[in-house]
Amino acid sequence: MNPMPRRARTRRKFLQMLGVSPLIASSSVLAGGLADLLRAEPLQEEHFLGWLGTLQQQDDAIISAPDQALDVMDFEPAARKNIPPAHWGYLATGVDDDATVRANRDGYSHIQIRSRRLVDVTNIDMSRIIFGTKWDTPIVLSPVGAQKAFHPDGELGVARAAGKKGNLMMLSTVASASIEDALAARGGQVWQQLYPTNVWEVTRAIIKRAETAGSPAIVLTVDLHDGSNRETLFRAQRVDRRQCSLCHGGYSPFARGKTGATSASEGFAKYVARKPMFDGLDVSKVTQLHPLAMSWDLVKRLRDTITVKFLIKGIVTREDAELAVEHGVDGLVVSNHGGRAENTLRPTIESLQEVVEAVAGKLPVIVDGGVRRGTDIFKALALGAAAVGFGRPHSWGLGAFGQAGVEAVLEIYRRELRAIMRQAGTTSLDKITREYVIPRSS
Ligand SMILES: Cc1cc2nc3c(=O)[nH]c(=O)nc-3n(C[C@H](O)[C@H](O)[C@H](O)COP(=O)(O)O)c2cc1C
């Protein structure tokens, strides 16, 4: 068959789709779509048009205002529509085939709730005291790096939303806002997450800066080494036609082959230097955020250095939980980095149970990973979590509608938790015990 009439048809169809769908017309994936299409083999053309068709159908269902959302998942397509592909890839990606991202979510469906009846549930108290501070709910915003990549409001929009809704927030070491600004935006109570780096003076300076600013806790993340295989991110980067170096100042550890750094170590130092928490520090020797040499010796050193509360994030086993207690840590976050560390297939809700047993009430345990419903929060509380965190959903809210989207996400979690507490007959968090959950039999 002569390819020219076919290409003309394809071109016409593509232009029709652009005409009817604002989503497709505005999508930066499609900046060079037509040119590719005209060069493509017939099979690829069909694939591409099929994909466009799906995108167009999805467009009809995407919410256009925060109050249209029925659940936090509704913010995901709305954010995806706004966020450039490579940044979307950074947000969505797990490692390898993302199976642990799915496992985190799936873990909650293996637990059932045993509701009690005939309990007066007129008043529901969702408050929880952590390290002497009373929180309205046990719902926590886990740290997410570089949130200005999702919306100009960035971490400060998240912090304002957290302040307005009364939620605890953790700020990433590689956030696009400083701890001082985040504390001011939230009105206090932002915990500083810590990537330790390979240079002790830099690590110490970040801790002291956060303490001086008034952050009441430092949260050391231990579940990640550089170079995790983030395939979804790498695939998304391929379809993003923008030049990463224009915004990333010559280097991003996540942007494969598109930034033109002269050497990896020089590039890494430049990348770190652009992060507000590294302002004014000599970062010339910083080559790793997650040093390969990190061990319990670092925990000892940090315990001697940190004067506020000290938590470890990323613990998933009984053994490590026991060691953390021995090292005098004040709290734990059970986390697998939202399935972005290693592909274990093990949901954090399963890890939570052995960690809670190991610490035996000596310190508070927070869990995150795949928490998307009030019922998930309920189940985690029943299994001994002091509080429950989430990462991607506050970025979906942010990417979709800025600060207003984050507020709406927080409100939905709160509403859903209150609803299941009523339904299950539990009027306060301390009433949500193991008796209220049971493993699914099949
Ligand atoms: C885009 C993105 C960036 C993240 N950045 C950090 C970070 O800087 N520090 C950290 O300790 N965890 C980071 N995490 C992990 C989250 O704190 C949290 O553990 C995880 O997102 C929870 O899983 P969920 O996204 O399924 O809720 C990040 C997660 C995502 C999705």
The ligand as an SDF file (V2000), in Angstrom:
LIG
                    3D

 31 33  0  0  0  0  0  0  0  0999 V2000
    8.0410   12.2180   44.2550 C   0  0  0  0  0  0  0  0  0  0  0  0
    8.4470   11.6640   45.5830 C   0  0  0  0  0  0  0  0  0  0  0  0
    9.5210   12.2330   46.2340 C   0  0  0  0  0  0  0  0  0  0  0  0
    9.9000   11.7510   47.4870 C   0  0  0  0  0  0  0  0  0  0  0  0
   10.9170   12.3750   48.1530 N   0  0  0  0  0  0  0  0  0  0  0  0
   11.2680   11.9280   49.3790 C   0  0  0  0  0  0  0  0  0  0  0  0
   12.2910   12.6020   50.1090 C   0  0  0  0  0  0  0  0  0  0  0  0
   12.8570   13.5790   49.6650 O   0  0  0  0  0  0  0  0  0  0  0  0
   12.6210   12.0820   51.3310 N   0  0  0  0  0  0  0  0  0  0  0  0
   12.0070   10.9730   51.8520 C   0  0  0  0  0  0  0  0  0  0  0  0
   12.3380   10.5420   52.9540 O   0  0  0  0  0  0  0  0  0  0  0  0
   11.0160   10.3580   51.1790 N   0  0  0  0  0  0  0  0  0  0  0  0
   10.6350   10.8000   49.9590 C   0  0  0  0  0  0  0  0  0  0  0  0
    9.6330   10.1730   49.2910 N   0  0  0  0  0  0  0  0  0  0  0  0
    8.9070    9.0650   49.9420 C   0  0  0  0  0  0  0  0  0  0  0  0
    7.7230    9.5980   50.7170 C   0  0  0  0  0  0  0  0  0  0  0  0
    8.1460   10.3290   51.8370 O   0  0  0  0  0  0  0  0  0  0  0  0
    6.7990    8.4770   51.2250 C   0  0  0  0  0  0  0  0  0  0  0  0
    7.5660    7.5590   51.9540 O   0  0  0  0  0  0  0  0  0  0  0  0
    6.0670    7.7520   50.1020 C   0  0  0  0  0  0  0  0  0  0  0  0
    5.6920    8.6430   49.0820 O   0  0  0  0  0  0  0  0  0  0  0  0
    4.8220    7.0660   50.6570 C   0  0  0  0  0  0  0  0  0  0  0  0
    4.1690    6.3470   49.6780 O   0  0  0  0  0  0  0  0  0  0  0  0
    2.8980    6.8880   48.8630 P   0  0  0  0  0  0  0  0  0  0  0  0
    3.4330    7.8430   47.8280 O   0  0  0  0  0  0  0  0  0  0  0  0
    2.3420    5.6430   48.2580 O   0  0  0  0  0  0  0  0  0  0  0  0
    1.9550    7.5400   49.8250 O   0  0  0  0  0  0  0  0  0  0  0  0
    9.2190   10.6510   48.0580 C   0  0  0  0  0  0  0  0  0  0  0  0
    8.1360   10.0800   47.3830 C   0  0  0  0  0  0  0  0  0  0  0  0
    7.7450   10.5790   46.1610 C   0  0  0  0  0  0  0  0  0  0  0  0
    6.5660    9.9610   45.4810 C   0  0  0  0  0  0  0  0  0  0  0  0
  1  2  1  0
  2  3  1  0
  2 30  2  0
  3  4  2  0
  4  5  1  0
  4 28  1  0
  5  6  2  0
  6  7  1  0
  6 13  1  0
  7  8  2  0
  7  9  1  0
  9 10  1  0
 10 11  2  0
 10 12  1  0
 12 13  2  0
 13 14  1  0
 14 15  1  0
 14 28  1  0
 15 16  1  0
 16 17  1  0
 16 18  1  0
 18 19  1  0
 18 20  1  0
 20 21  1  0
 20 22  1  0
 22 23  1  0
 23 24  1  0
 24 25  2  0
 24 26  1  0
 24 27  1  0
 28 29  2  0
 29 30  1  0
 30 31  1  0
M  END
$$$$
